[in-house]
Amino acid sequence: MRSTRMAISAAVLGVLALPVASASAATAAPASAATALPAVSCSSNPYLPWAVHGTSAVTIRAKATTASTAVGILYKKHRFTVHKTTKGATWVYITDKTTKVTGWASGTYVYRDVRTCLD
């Protein structure tokens, strides 16, 4: 019984070690490969701009609720300024620079893209 447990343990450890051994061989760069880019900290990158995503237009509302009166439409090509957001960025208070309309837009469609940092 004990020898069976030892054999199973050795087999499991061998399987777990296989990806580590193959990863180090696969990541080794050949001598003729181009040099890697220098590492850059993500904190030095500026924030990405606010934009309309996933649709061509978003309704601008008087209050931060879908039941509120529509005061305008923010089109994807329009530039706008963000003044504040609700907790969790569910709603975004904006001013459309093209039409000068101020109001709330859904945070589902108006947001900043996210950068992925691998530091």
HELIX and SHEET records of a PDB file:
HELIX    1   1 ARG A    2  ALA A   26  1                                  25    
HELIX    2   2 CYS A   42  SER A   44  5                                   3    
HELIX    3   3 LYS A   87  ALA A   89  5                                   3    
SHEET    1   A 2 TRP A  50  VAL A  52  0                                        
SHEET    2   A 2 VAL A 110  ARG A 112 -1                                        
SHEET    1   B 2 ALA A  57  ARG A  61  0                                        
SHEET    2   B 2 ALA A  70  TYR A  75 -1                                        
SHEET    1   C 3 PHE A  80  THR A  85  0                                        
SHEET    2   C 3 TRP A  91  ASP A  96 -1                                        
SHEET    3   C 3 THR A 102  SER A 106 -1                                        
END                                                                             
